[in-house]
Amino acid sequence: MRKTMMLGNVGRDPETRYTPAGIAVTNFSLADTERWDDKETGAKKERTEWVRWVAFGRQAEIIGEHVKKGALIYCEGKQQTRDYMKDGVKTYTTEVKLKEFHFASSKQDKHPGEKPLGNNGPAPSRKFDNHPTDDFDDDIPF
């Protein structure tokens, strides 16, 4: 199972474009910042990793319209690596294909009735999920 879960701040305004078939595609990056105290010097240290995300369809439209640089959002998805040609050279990129997300921070990000995430974990909120739920008919022994 390859599942990525992340609570992070958006690095810049999301970019939305449309496929020839009219499907919205939005790209955005989330920051994952790690902070610690250096054991030798006692100095505060910090390292930020940027994770590229891509959303499709209605999710892409919502993110493109309502998410801005600095917003805190919770995202879940599946990591994938794809290749493309750039200046005649095969190039690879790794990104996370968004499955669902929740707004988690500021007033600007909330939809009516949306509650931010707090110290008690995810608040009840709308789940933006473009993917149908898998229906399993298997008899599972647990």
N, C-alpha and C positions, 0 to 999 in steps of 0.2 A: 504494500500500500504506500503510495506517495501522496501525502497530504501535507500541505503547508498551511499553518495558522499563524496569523501575525496581527499584532496591534501596533500601529505605527503612524507617524506623521507623514503627510503627503509632501514630497519634496518640491514640486512645482505644479502649477495648474495642469490638470489632466488634458490630454490632447485627443479629440474625437475626430474620426474620419468615417467614411461610409464605403462599403464594398460596392462593386458594380451592381450587385443584387439589392442594394439599399440597406444592408445590415450595418448597424453602428458598431464601431470598434474603438475602444478608448484605452489608451496607454497611460500609466501613471507609475510613480515609484514611491515606495514607503521606506522610511528610515527606521532601522533597528539600532538603537544606541545602547551600548554596554558601558557601564561606569564601575570603577573599582578604585581601591586605594593601593598604590604601589607598596609592596611589602618591604622593600629596601629603603625607600625614601619617604614613604608616608604621603607622597603627593597624590592628588586626585588625578586619575587617568580616565580617558574616554575614547571609544572607538565606535564609529558609525558604519554600518553596512547598508547599502542601498539595494533594495529588491525590486525588480521590474515586474509589474502586473499588467495583464491585459483582460479587458472585459468585452463581452459581446452582447448585442441585442438591447433589450430594455435596460439591463444593468448598465451597459455602456452609456446609454442616454442619461440615466439618473446620475451617474458619477460625473459625466461631462457637464451636466447642468447645475449640480448642487455641491460638488466637492471642489475646494480651493486649496491652494498651497497652504501648508501648515495644519490642515484639518487632521484630527485624530480619528482613524477608522480601523475597524476590525475586519480582516479579510480571511477567507478560506479558499483554497484552491489546490490545483495539481501542478507541480513543477514540470516544465517541458523544455527541451532544447530543440531548436529548429535551425535550419540553414537557409541562407539566401545569397544571391550574387551581388557583390558591391564592387564596382570598377573591375569586373572580370575576375574577381577573387571570391571563392566560396567562403562565406563568413558564418559563424555560429553565434547564436544568442540564447541565453537561458532566461526564462520568464515564468511567472506563475499565472496559469489560466484561472481566472476568478470563477468560483462556484457560488459563493454567497458573501455578503458583507453586511455590516451594521455601522451606522453612524455612532461615534463614541464620544464626541467632545462638544464643540462650541455651539452656540445658538444658531449660527449661520448654517450649520450642517443638518439641523434637525428638520424633519418633516412634521406636520401637525400630528400630535399624538406620539411622537418619537421621544423616547427617554434615553439620556446618555448612559454610557457604562459608568459604574461607580466602583467604589472599593469592594462592593459585595458581588462583583462579577457582572455578567451581562444582564441588563434590565430587559424586561419584556419589550420587544420591539418587532417591527415588521422584518421579515426575512426576505431579502431580495435574492431569489434563486430561479434562474432560467431553466434549470435542468429538472426533468421529471424524476420523481422518487422511484428508485428501483423497487419492483414488486417481486419478492422472493416467495416461491411456493415450496421451497425445499423444507423438508422436516429436519430441523436443527435440534440435536439432542440436549440442548441446554437453554 
